[in-house]
Amino acid sequence: LEAEGGALPSLTTVTISGTSMPPAAAERLRRAAPACTVRINYGSTEAGGATSRRDASDDPADVGHPVPGTVLEIVDDRDQPVAPGIEGWIRYRSPGMAHGYLGDPDASARAFRDGWFHPGDRGVLREDGGLTLRGRATDLLNAGGVKVDAARIDHIAQQVAGVVDAASFDIGSVSGLREIALAVVVDETFDTETLLESLRGEFGHAAPTVVARMDTIPRTATGKPLRRVLSDGQKPAMATQANWTAGSLWGFFCGFTSMVAHAGGPPFQIYVMPQKLKPAIFVGTGAIFFAAMNLVKLIPYLALGQLNGQNLLASAALLP
């Protein structure tokens, strides 16, 4: 529809159940159907409906107010209620809720506590009594000890020009800490540095450090990204985007240290090692780089008169 420049002027209502609508999807729907109202029903199979939004909202994470008969609270890590405006864990109870999982007492103990159902979602109760979602416990990514909502990263990335789809996930690093990576499906207008700058501006040092281009993002039948599949399946191919400024700087140091002390390796590794290249690509990059650099060094060697017969004979004698 978008590719053909079409629209849906007669579409008046879209209902989403279970969660909120991704901002990028909400914006695309708004362009295609300006008169459409998005209705949100947030809840779970275990405890039924929790909240409902029937009016328009500029915030896609706004899932409305508790439905009649449902009591909803935001609590801290000790299950103590927090004040409106404070982010915490969502818990709610309703007349028709279940009280456990058949044959799974451990899962029941985690999700059903003191007469409340804990869906594992984070949110904020606003002053008007409405609920704004902030992600799920299973969607919290670890960036060197800092927890970041994966859905929020996805939403920010999907708003960058050229990004068709995006899903964040975490991977291991050489330091032993977890890093955040981002899988993207892009079009011809995409620019990696623009994406990274946007993410750094929003998340600071917790922003993704790795970007992987993909043809499609693996998702469930309901559209949720399979982050574990991305984390397990993409680690061997992860590579950060090359930065021309940093590369030129470290390339200069490689040339300088190689020229004065034949020690160009350390600056080369400082820049290339974080790129997480495959071993064969790493070795090949080093071979091509130093071959090219040594060819360039022939010019100053010739100018300094170093390539004379005496030096060449000495070099030949030292080759073994």
SVG drawing of the C-alpha trace seen along z (x, -y; Angstrom):
<svg xmlns="http://www.w3.org/2000/svg" viewBox="-17 -14 94 45">
<polyline fill="none" stroke="black" stroke-width="0.4" points="0.0,0.0 2.8,-2.4 4.8,-1.5 1.9,-2.4 1.1,-5.6 -2.3,-4.3 -4.5,-5.2 -7.3,-3.9 -9.7,-6.8 -12.6,-4.6 -10.8,-2.9 -12.1,-4.3 -11.0,-2.0 -8.1,0.4 -8.1,2.5 -4.9,4.0 -5.1,6.5 -2.4,7.6 0.1,4.8 0.8,1.3 1.4,0.3 5.0,-0.4 5.4,-4.1 6.7,-3.5 3.6,-1.3 1.3,-4.0 2.9,-6.7 2.6,-4.6 -1.1,-3.9 -1.7,-7.6 -0.3,-8.4 -2.4,-5.7 -5.6,-6.3 -5.7,-9.8 -9.2,-9.4 -8.5,-6.1 -8.6,-5.7 -6.4,-3.1 -8.1,-1.2 -5.8,0.6 -6.8,3.5 -3.9,4.4 -4.2,7.6 -3.3,11.3 -4.7,14.8 -4.1,15.4 -6.1,12.4 -8.0,11.1 -8.3,7.4 -6.4,4.9 -6.8,1.6 -8.5,0.2 -8.0,-2.9 -10.8,-4.1 -9.8,-7.6 -6.9,-8.9 -3.5,-9.4 -0.2,-10.9 1.6,-8.3 1.6,-4.8 2.7,-3.3 -0.5,-4.7 -2.8,-1.7 -5.6,-3.6 -7.3,-3.2 -8.1,0.0 -11.3,1.7 -14.3,2.0 -13.7,4.7 -9.9,4.6 -7.5,3.2 -4.1,2.3 -1.0,1.1 2.7,0.3 5.1,1.8 8.8,1.8 11.1,4.8 9.8,5.5 6.2,5.5 5.5,2.2 3.2,-0.3 4.9,-3.4 3.5,-6.9 2.0,-8.0 4.7,-8.9 7.2,-6.4 8.1,-3.5 7.8,0.0 6.4,3.5 2.7,3.9 0.4,6.1 -3.3,6.4 -6.2,8.6 -9.6,9.2 -12.7,11.3 -12.1,13.9 -8.3,14.3 -6.5,17.7 -4.5,18.5 -1.7,20.5 -0.3,22.6 -1.4,26.3 1.6,28.5 4.1,25.6 4.4,24.5 7.6,22.5 6.1,20.4 2.9,20.0 4.9,18.7 6.6,16.1 3.5,14.8 0.8,15.2 1.6,13.5 -0.6,12.4 -3.7,12.5 -2.2,10.5 -1.1,11.5 2.4,10.2 2.7,10.2 6.3,9.2 5.6,5.8 6.9,2.5 4.9,-0.7 3.9,-4.0 0.5,-5.0 -0.1,-8.7 -1.8,-11.3 -5.0,-10.8 -5.0,-7.1 -4.0,-5.9 -1.2,-3.3 1.9,-3.8 3.8,-0.7 7.6,-0.7 8.5,2.8 8.8,6.4 11.2,8.0 12.2,10.4 12.8,7.4 15.3,5.7 18.8,5.7 22.0,5.5 24.5,2.9 27.5,3.4 25.2,3.5 22.7,0.9 19.2,2.3 17.6,0.8 14.1,1.6 14.6,3.4 11.2,2.3 12.2,-1.4 15.4,-0.9 13.4,0.8 10.9,-2.1 13.7,-4.8 15.5,-2.9 12.4,-2.5 11.9,-6.2 15.3,-6.8 15.1,-7.5 15.9,-4.4 15.1,-1.9 12.3,0.4 12.4,2.7 14.6,3.1 15.1,5.4 17.6,5.0 19.3,7.9 22.3,8.4 25.5,10.3 28.7,11.2 31.9,9.1 35.6,9.7 35.5,7.9 33.0,10.5 30.2,7.9 27.1,7.9 26.7,5.4 23.5,4.3 23.3,5.0 20.7,4.0 19.4,5.9 18.0,3.7 16.2,4.1 16.9,1.0 16.3,-0.7 18.6,-2.7 18.3,-5.9 19.8,-4.3 22.9,-5.7 24.5,-3.8 26.1,-6.8 22.8,-8.7 21.2,-5.7 24.1,-5.4 24.0,-9.1 20.3,-9.0 20.6,-6.0 23.6,-7.6 21.5,-10.8 18.7,-8.8 20.5,-6.2 24.1,-7.5 26.7,-4.9 23.9,-2.3 23.2,-2.7 23.8,0.3 27.4,0.6 26.8,3.2 24.5,3.0 23.7,6.0 21.8,5.6 19.3,8.4 16.8,9.2 14.1,9.9 13.8,9.7 12.8,13.1 9.5,12.7 6.8,14.8 3.4,15.3 2.1,12.3 5.0,10.1 7.2,10.1 11.0,10.2 12.8,13.4 15.7,11.7 17.3,15.0 17.4,16.2 19.2,13.0 21.5,13.2 22.5,16.8 22.5,16.7 24.2,13.4 27.2,13.5 29.7,15.0 28.8,12.4 28.7,9.3 30.8,6.3 30.6,2.7 30.3,0.1 33.7,-1.3 34.3,-4.9 36.3,-6.9 37.5,-9.5 38.7,-6.9 40.1,-4.7 42.1,-7.6 43.5,-8.6 44.6,-5.1 45.9,-4.5 48.1,-7.6 49.5,-6.3 50.1,-2.9 52.1,-4.5 54.1,-6.7 54.9,-3.9 55.7,-1.5 58.1,-4.1 60.0,-5.0 60.0,-1.7 58.5,1.0 55.6,1.3 52.4,0.6 50.6,3.6 49.3,2.1 47.5,-1.0 46.1,1.3 44.7,3.7 43.3,0.9 41.0,-0.1 40.3,3.2 39.8,5.6 36.6,3.8 35.2,4.4 34.7,8.1 35.7,9.3 35.7,12.9 39.2,14.4 39.8,14.8 38.6,11.2 40.8,9.9 43.9,11.6 43.2,10.5 42.5,6.9 45.8,6.8 47.7,8.3 46.2,5.9 46.6,2.9 50.3,3.5 51.1,4.4 49.7,1.1 51.4,-0.8 54.8,0.7 54.4,-0.2 53.7,-3.8 56.7,-3.8 58.9,-3.1 58.5,-6.8 60.1,-8.3 62.7,-5.5 63.8,-6.4 63.8,-10.1 66.0,-9.5 68.4,-7.3 67.7,-4.2 67.3,-1.9 71.0,-1.6 73.0,1.5 74.5,1.7 71.1,1.6 69.6,4.1 72.4,6.5 72.1,6.2 68.4,6.8 68.9,9.9 71.4,11.3 68.9,10.8 65.9,12.4 66.6,15.9"/>
</svg>
